[in-house]
Amino acid sequence: MKGKLIMTVAEMANRDNWLEARSKGIGGSEAAVIVGMSRFKSPFELWLEKTGAAEQENLSDNECVYWGTVLEQAVADRFSELTGKKVTKRGMLQDEEVPYFFANVDRVVVGENAGLECKTTNAFNRDEWEGDNIPDAYYCQCQWYMGVTGADKWYIACLIGGNKFVWKEVARNEQDIAALREAAKEFWQTNVQGGEMPPADGSKNCAAALTERFKGGVKEVLNLDGVDDANELAAKILDIKATVKELEKQQVEAENRLKAAMGDHEAAQAGRYILNWTTVKTAGRFDKKRFEEDYPGVYAQYLGAGGTTRRFTVKEAK
């Protein structure tokens, strides 16, 4: 198996050292982020981290991350039990051609030019593992590792909901590996080393990162006429809002017609559709305004400190 060992398993146990080494290049999970295949992070967030504009989120107290780490050995052991394949730890590997390509390999398979990625997930994600399926981000991760190590294949094993174990074999795909490596080179050279901000995407992660990065406060009106697509994007937002408003109106009309047909019935069937219009007991509403008027001193004691946020709006100039 190819790849230069730049950090042993023992050395990786020191989180600060591991993060320092990781900041100098791109790993398997980050390759998935760059090509937009990760639901955990956006390319914009990754760019902020790699350029030092934002600290990498500390996940040491995250329960999912904790149990994923604790159960990694159990997943590897179960894989060996079911397949008869012996696996061993390896550490952080560096690509022999591109020095900023890394692979934090969970396990390598003894006697094969292959590795093993160990995962855990909750039961709500079980559909992602049905049949031959694996999540897109993990597929990218496996292909990335094969690109760095030269492996012929990669195994991935996952404990789902704490009581269902699956393992799959991921075949090496030269086209996908080439695409990942090309995208990673572009990201590293243009965005990280060149300092060019990557395009924003439609993820909530990106929206949160933009709000965190740009705090506002500059009141001067900025002219965006020289920015590509700025005018078209603003027009697109208004068009989409108008379309959504019309679709919501059509949805409410359809719901009201069905409600009128159901009358007092709480359940109905229309062809292959099950309709429910259930009676739900609502909680009483707290009258904050009246409470503030009647007990101003008490209200003030329980009023938390206000913060700031940014509201984005678009309207046509007059």
Helices and strands as residue ranges (DSSP letters): E 4-7, H 9-12, H 15-22, H 28-34, H 43-50, H 63-70, H 72-83, E 87-88, E 91-94, E 102-105, E 107-109, E 114-121, G 123-129, H 136-149, E 153-160, E 164-171, H 174-186, I 187-193, H 204-213, H 230-262, E 267-270, E 273-276, H 288-294, H 296-301
